[in-house]
Amino acid sequence: MTSLLAEILEGEPLTERETEILEGVAEGETAVQTGRRLYLSSETVKGYRKRVIAKLGARNAPHAVAVAIRRGLLPLSPSGMHRPIPVQIRAHAGRAERSR
């Protein structure tokens, strides 16, 4: 079934929704997380992922991300979809002070 889907869809352009799904894969989102972000069920997200993989002629989702980046369909740096959370790191006195 999957190879038949690939034969039918390979080379077709990605839709805007499929690109959003692929961006989620590139950011490491699970199907549930992507679904919550886009107001879709996780099963719908999984279906979109299969279509994206087939359209790109990829073996799996990570390979689809690599193919999309090579083809210029996804940027190398995130689009701001996920902003880094600042984390304050505290110096730990631990062993260094005890050994003095």
C-alpha positions in Angstrom: 0.0 0.0 0.0 2.7 2.5 1.0 4.7 1.9 -2.3 1.5 2.4 -4.3 0.9 5.7 -2.5 4.5 6.7 -3.3 4.0 5.8 -6.9 0.9 7.9 -7.1 2.0 10.9 -5.1 5.8 11.2 -5.6 6.7 14.5 -7.2 3.5 16.2 -6.3 4.0 19.6 -4.5 3.4 19.8 -0.8 0.3 21.7 0.4 0.5 24.4 3.0 -0.9 22.0 5.6 1.6 19.3 4.6 4.4 21.8 5.0 3.1 22.7 8.5 3.0 19.0 9.4 6.6 18.6 8.1 7.8 21.6 10.1 6.4 19.8 13.2 8.5 16.7 12.3 11.6 18.9 11.8 11.0 20.4 15.3 10.7 17.0 16.9 7.0 17.2 17.6 5.0 14.0 18.1 1.8 13.5 16.2 -0.2 14.4 19.3 1.8 17.7 19.8 1.4 18.7 16.1 -2.3 17.8 16.3 -2.8 20.0 19.3 -1.0 22.9 17.6 -3.0 22.6 14.4 -6.3 21.5 16.0 -6.2 18.0 14.3 -6.4 14.5 15.6 -3.1 12.6 15.9 -4.4 10.1 13.4 -5.0 12.9 10.9 -1.4 14.1 11.5 -0.1 10.6 10.9 -2.0 10.5 7.6 -0.5 13.8 6.5 2.9 12.5 7.4 2.5 9.4 5.2 1.4 11.6 2.3 4.4 13.9 2.8 6.8 11.0 2.9 5.3 9.6 -0.3 5.3 12.9 -2.1 9.0 13.4 -1.3 9.9 9.9 -2.1 11.4 9.5 1.4 11.9 6.4 3.5 10.6 7.9 6.8 9.8 11.2 8.4 13.3 12.2 9.3 14.4 11.4 5.7 11.5 13.6 4.5 12.8 16.5 6.5 16.3 16.0 5.0 14.9 15.8 1.5 12.7 18.9 2.0 15.7 20.9 3.3 17.8 19.8 0.3 15.0 20.9 -2.1 14.5 24.2 -0.3 11.1 23.4 0.9 12.1 23.9 4.6 14.6 26.4 5.9 17.7 25.3 7.8 16.7 27.4 10.7 13.3 27.3 12.4 10.7 29.8 11.3 10.1 31.0 14.9 7.4 28.4 15.3 9.2 27.4 18.5 11.1 30.0 20.4 13.8 28.9 22.8 13.0 29.3 26.5 15.6 31.2 28.4 17.1 29.0 31.1 19.1 30.5 34.0 21.9 28.2 35.0 23.1 28.5 38.6 26.7 27.7 39.5 26.8 24.7 41.8 29.3 24.9 44.6 29.3 21.2 45.1 32.7 19.3 45.0 34.8 22.3 43.9 34.5 24.1 47.2 34.7 20.9 49.3 38.0 19.9 47.8 39.7 23.2 48.9 
